[in-house]
Amino acid sequence: MENYVANVIPHLQQWWPVLVRLAYLIGVAFALVSLTQAVSRKQRFNRSMAAWTFVCAVLLLNLPALMDSLSMTVFNQSSEQTLSYSPPSSHGSVYIQFAVYAIATVGLIGIARGLCLMRDTPNQAMNFSRGIVHLFGGILAVNLVTFLRGIGATIGGDVQTYIAKILG
């Protein structure tokens, strides 16, 4: 079973550029939508929707830079350092590495979802707070190892020992 999981990890890492390019394409689509909303006579009184769509498009077009800036703001670490995690060699380390990469992939999707929720802010004001929660939840998921080490250092004792033993 461990060999199967070890074979899946490189394939999971290959999805990162695909997800970033997908976010780039969605950003281009949002930019075109925002431009059509800005010049449309039907949407004349709803220019804020076009503005929020344009902001979301710009952030999706710069998703790697957005991830780096949010990671530096919250954890003082770039997202490239987080994505190159390799656990210490021990029994079951392949499963830990797989789990970290899978959670980081879900975090990247959460960041893109947060931006898309923020785009719909003029129609529903609650979506702004939901979008912010998705953004920071995605950053926590991408930086899971650093976050858990920080929790271990804060609590100390047995928690820090277990986290250090599991994550290295």
C-alpha positions in Angstrom: 0.0 0.0 0.0 2.8 2.4 0.8 4.2 1.9 -2.7 0.9 3.0 -4.2 0.8 6.2 -2.1 4.5 6.9 -3.0 3.6 6.6 -6.7 0.6 9.0 -6.3 2.6 11.9 -4.7 4.5 13.0 -7.8 1.3 13.0 -9.7 -0.4 15.1 -7.1 2.5 17.6 -7.3 1.9 17.8 -11.1 -1.6 19.1 -10.5 -0.3 22.4 -8.9 0.6 24.0 -12.3 -2.7 22.8 -13.8 -4.7 24.4 -10.9 -2.7 27.6 -11.2 -3.3 27.8 -15.0 -7.0 27.0 -14.4 -7.2 29.9 -12.0 -5.4 32.0 -14.7 -8.1 31.1 -17.3 -10.9 31.8 -14.8 -9.2 35.2 -14.2 -9.1 36.0 -17.9 -12.8 35.0 -18.2 -13.6 37.2 -15.2 -11.7 40.1 -16.7 -13.7 39.8 -19.9 -16.9 39.6 -18.0 -16.0 42.7 -16.0 -15.2 44.6 -19.1 -18.5 43.7 -20.7 -20.4 44.6 -17.5 -18.6 48.0 -17.4 -19.6 49.0 -20.9 -23.0 47.4 -21.0 -26.0 49.7 -20.9 -28.1 47.1 -19.0 -25.6 47.0 -16.2 -25.3 50.8 -16.0 -26.5 51.0 -12.4 -24.5 48.0 -11.2 -21.0 49.1 -11.8 -19.8 47.8 -8.4 -20.3 44.2 -9.7 -18.0 45.0 -12.6 -15.4 46.4 -10.2 -15.5 43.4 -7.9 -15.3 41.0 -10.8 -12.2 42.9 -12.1 -10.5 42.8 -8.7 -11.2 39.1 -8.5 -9.8 38.6 -12.0 -6.6 40.5 -11.2 -6.1 38.4 -8.1 -6.7 35.1 -9.9 -4.3 36.1 -12.7 -1.7 36.7 -10.0 -2.5 33.6 -7.8 1.1 32.5 -7.1 2.0 36.1 -6.0 -1.2 36.3 -3.9 -0.3 33.0 -2.2 3.2 34.2 -1.5 2.0 37.5 -0.1 -0.6 35.9 2.1 1.9 33.3 3.3 4.5 35.9 4.1 1.9 38.0 5.9 0.6 35.2 8.0 3.6 32.8 8.4 6.7 34.8 7.2 7.4 32.0 4.8 7.0 31.8 1.0 4.6 29.2 -0.4 7.4 27.6 -2.4 9.0 26.5 0.9 5.8 25.0 2.0 5.1 23.1 -1.2 8.6 21.5 -1.0 7.8 19.7 2.3 9.5 16.3 2.8 9.0 14.5 6.1 11.7 12.6 7.9 12.2 9.0 6.8 10.2 6.8 9.1 7.5 4.3 8.9 4.4 5.9 7.4 6.1 9.1 6.3 4.8 8.6 2.7 1.2 8.8 4.1 2.1 12.1 5.9 3.6 13.6 2.8 0.6 12.5 0.8 -1.8 14.1 3.3 0.2 17.3 3.4 0.1 17.6 -0.4 -3.6 16.7 -0.6 -4.5 19.3 2.0 -2.4 21.9 0.3 -4.2 21.2 -3.0 -7.5 21.7 -1.3 -6.1 24.9 0.2 -5.3 26.2 -3.3 -8.8 25.5 -4.4 -10.1 27.2 -1.3 -8.1 30.4 -2.1 -9.6 30.5 -5.6 -13.1 29.8 -4.2 -12.6 32.7 -1.7 -11.8 35.0 -4.6 -14.9 33.9 -6.5 -17.1 34.4 -3.4 -15.7 37.9 -3.0 -16.6 38.7 -6.6 -20.3 38.3 -5.7 -20.1 40.8 -2.8 -22.4 43.5 -4.4 -25.3 41.0 -4.7 -24.8 39.4 -1.2 -22.8 41.3 1.4 -22.2 38.0 3.4 -20.0 36.7 0.6 -17.2 39.1 1.5 -16.7 37.6 4.9 -17.1 34.1 3.4 -14.5 34.9 0.8 -12.1 36.2 3.5 -12.6 33.0 5.5 -11.9 30.9 2.4 -8.7 32.9 1.7 -7.3 32.4 5.1 -8.5 28.8 5.4 -6.7 28.1 2.1 -3.5 29.8 3.3 -3.7 27.7 6.5 -4.2 24.5 4.4 -1.3 25.4 2.1 1.0 26.2 5.1 -0.3 23.3 7.2 3.1 22.1 8.4 4.2 25.6 9.6 0.8 26.1 11.2 1.0 22.9 13.2 4.5 23.6 14.2 3.4 27.0 15.5 0.6 25.4 17.5 3.0 22.9 18.9 5.4 25.7 19.9 2.6 27.7 21.5 1.1 24.8 23.5 4.4 23.0 24.2 4.7 19.9 26.2 3.4 16.6 24.7 1.7 18.4 21.8 5.0 19.9 20.6 6.7 16.5 21.0 4.0 14.7 19.0 3.9 17.3 16.2 7.7 17.2 16.0 7.7 13.4 15.9 5.1 13.3 13.1 6.2 16.2 11.0 9.9 16.3 11.7 
